[in-house]
Amino acid sequence: MAVATDARPTTRTAQVRSTAVDSRYRRGVGRWLVLAAAVLVGLAVLAPFGIMLLNAFKSPQDYAANGPLALPSGLYLDGVVAFWERTEFPVKLWNSVFISAIVAVLGALLSLFNAYAIGIGRVKGRLWIVALFLLANMLPQEALIYPLFTMAQSVGLSNSQWSVIIIFTVIQSAFGTYLLSSVLGTFPPALLEAAALDGASRWRILWQVVFPIVRPTLSVLMIFFFIWTWNEFFIPLVMLTSNDTQTIPIALASLQGDRMMDAPTINAGSLVSLVPAVVFFLIFQRTLTRGVTAGAVK
């Protein structure tokens, strides 16, 4: 009887262990399938960059003879040198960094001020104002370029980097205002009332109460504003007409002629132009991750 009694728990324990092993195995198979799908998606995303890397160090003769998918027969650096010299890349790099950095800072500040007035100030018709900001963010640039160009000429900002900075500061802050106003609309009123009872002014409440809480979100907005402005092409193409004020995307477009295209030089220029953006992303990757996580938790 004792042996039979001891055998039952042993059997139940074995069944529980087998069930746990089966569940782990099933979860493991699902994880491997998700991992395989993620690897395939990653390879599909990286495929254009791989093709660009292959053709950046390929001579025009090698490209014409073997096509874009073949490995280069030798290390050809003349395309990088040609792009660097023909486009005056250091000047274009400084222009892109200057414009993108100023837009990122001013756009984040303007978004914070607008969202503070709409979300916490409780202005009348704030829902309509937020909808107006969202509508302004959805307008195509082609519909805005003519009045913007005319206004820039009338105020003396033709062929000036500040015209592009002002335009993109307003455009980017429209999205930032829409995002931050929804966040500040749910801000705890008790916290604001406690600060007001302590004698804090609205300006002090903004910088000592509101700003520390929304700082992660502002960091994410600044990173996005920088990258979005860095990649802009149409408005800088129209507004910046001289070689000394143009940005990197315009320099890449200048390599393509009407009837002939130097594919290796364009790929080399795209690779060189991609490096600063990748370095910027790697530097602020931790800030971006922390900002998104903090915003999700709050």
N, C-alpha and C positions, 0 to 999 in steps of 0.2 A: 504493500500500500504506500509505503514511504517513497519507494522508487517511482511509482506511478504519479504520486503527488508532485514530486520534483520534476517530472518530465513535462508537465503541462506548462509551467512558466518558461521552461527552456524552449518549448515549441513556440509559445507566443512571442518570446524574445527574438527567436530566429525569424518569425514572420514579420515582426516590426522592422528588423534589420534589413530583410530582403525588400520590404516595401520602401524603406528609406533609400536603399541602393538603386532601386528602379526609378524612384522619383529624381534622384540625383542624375542618373543616366539620361533620363528624358530631358531634364533641364539642361544637361550638358550638350545634348544633341541640338536643342533649340539655340543655345548660345553659339555653337559652332556654325549653325546656319546663318544666324544674324551676323557673325563675324565674317563669314564668307561673302555675304551680300555687301557688307560695309567695305570689304577689300575690293570687290568688283566696282563699286561706286567710286572708291578712291582712285582706282586705276583709270576709270573713265574720265575722272576730273583731271588727273595728272597727264593723260595722253597728249593734249595739246602742248603742255609745257615740255614734255619729252621730245616732241617733234620740233619745237622751237629750239631746244638745246642741240639737237642733231644738226639742224641747218644753220645755227649761228656760227659754227666753226667749219663750214663747208665752203669751198670756192665756187664761184658761179659756174665754172666749167664742170665741176663735180656734180653740182645741183642739176645742171641741164642734162648731163649724161646719165645719172643714176636715179634722179628723182628725189622727192623729199623724205622718203621712208628709208633710204639706204644709209648705212653708216658712212661717215666721212672718211675719205681715203687718207687724209692727213689733217694736222691741226692748222687751220687757216684763221689767222688773226687780223687780216686786212679789213674784214668787214667791221670789226669792233673799232679799229683805228679810223676807218672811213666815216663811220657814224659819229665818233667823238669829234672829229675835225670838221666835218661838213655842217653839223648842227650846233657846234659850240656847246657841247653838252654841259660843262660846268655852269654856264650862264642859265641854261634852261633848268638845270637842277636847282639852282638857288631860287629862281623865280617860282618854281613849283612848291618848294619847301616854304618860302616866304608867304605865298598866297594861301596855301593850305593851313599853315600854322595860325595865321592871323584869323582866318575864317573860323577855324575850330574854336579858338578862344572867344572871339566876339560872338559867334553863334551860340555857344553855350551860355554866355553871360546874358545875352538878349533873351534866350529861351527861359532862363531862370527868372528874370525880371517880369516877363510877360506872364509866366505861369504863376508867379507869386501874386500878381495882381488879379489874375482870373481865378485861380484855385483857392487862394486864402482870402484875398480881398473881397471876394464875392461881389464883383461888379454886376450891374444889371445886364441881362441878356448874355450871360457868359457862355451859355450853350451855343448861341448863334455865333458868338465870337470864335469859339473853338471850331465850329463847323466851317467858318470862313477861313481860318488858318489851314484846316484840312483841305478845303477846296483850292486854296492858293498853292498848296504843296502838290496837288494833282495836275495843275496846269502844265501843258507841254512848253518846253523852252522856245520852240519855234513860234508860239503865239506871243511870247514876251520880248523877243529879240529886237523887233523894230522900235517899239516905244523905249526900250532900255537904251538902245544905241542912240536914238535921238536925244534922250535926256542926258546921256553922258556927253554928247557933243555940246549941248546947250550950257552945261555947267563947267565945261573945260576939263573933263576927264576922258577925253578921247585918247585912245592908245595909252591908257594909264592902268597900272595894276590895281589901283585903288577902286576903279570902276568894277572890276571883277570881284574884288574883296567885298564891296558893299552889296553887290547883287547876290552873291552866294551866302553872305551873312544873313540876309533877309530870307532867302530861300531855305537854307538849312534851319534857321530858327523857327520857321513855320512848322516844320516837323517836330522840332524840339519843344515848342510851346504846346503842341497838341499832346505830346507824350507826357511832359512834366505837369501840365494842368490837370490831367486825369490822376496823376500820382498825388499832387498837392490837394486835390479836391477831397481826398480821404484822410487828410492830415488830422491828427487828434486835436479837437478844439480845446480840450482841457489843458494841453501843453501850452498852447498859445495864450490862453487866459491866465495861466499861472505866470508866464513871462510878462504879460501886460500888467498884472497886479504888482509885480516886483519893480515896475517902473521902466521896463524896457520899451524903447521906441520901435516903430515898424522896421526901421533900418537895422537896429540891433537884433530884433527877432529874426530878420532874414538871414543875417550872417552868423549869429550865434546859436540859433535854434533850428532853422529850416535847412540852411546850407550843409551843416555836418551830416544830416540825415540823407539828403539827396545827393551828396558828393559822389557816391559810387555810380549813380545814374548819370550824373554830369560827366564823369570820366568816360563812360561808355559812349555818350553822345559826342564828346570831343574826338574820340578815336574814329567814330563813324564819319563825322564831319570832315576830318582830315583826309580819310581815304576817298570819300565821295568827291571832295573838291580836287584831289590829286588826279582822279580819273576823268574829270570833266573835259569836254572837247569843244562842243559847239559854241557856247558863249565866249570862251577865251579866243576861239578862232576868229570870231567877228569883232570882238572888242580890242584885241591885241594885234596890231598890224605890223609892228616893227620886230626885227629879230631880237632886239635886246629885252623885250618884255614878254616874249612868248614862253609857253610852258612845254613840258616834255611830250604830252600827247600831240601837240602841234608839230613838234620836231619830228616825231615818227611819221606823221602824215606828209611832211615835206619830202620824204624819201621816195614817195611814189609819184611817178610821172604820169602823163596822159597816155602814153603809148608804150612805156617800158617800166618794168618793176624789177629792182634788184632784191630778189627774195633773201639771199644770205645776209645782205646788209640790214634789211628790215628785221630779220630774226635776231641778228646781233644787237641791233638797237633796242628791240623789245626786251631782250635778256638784260642788257645793261640798265634799261629803264625800270625793270622789275625789281632789281636788287634793292634800291632804297626803300620801296614799299614793303618788301619782305623783311628788311632789317627793322623798319618801324613797327611792323606787326609783331615780330619776335620780341622786341624790347617791351612793348606794352601788352603782350599776350596775358600776362598774369593780372595786370590791371583790368583788362577786359573780362577775364574769367571771374575775378572777384566782384566786379561791378554787376555783372549779370546775375551771379549767385546772390549777392546782397539784395538786389532789387527783387528777385524771386522770393526770398525769405520774407522781406518786408511786405 
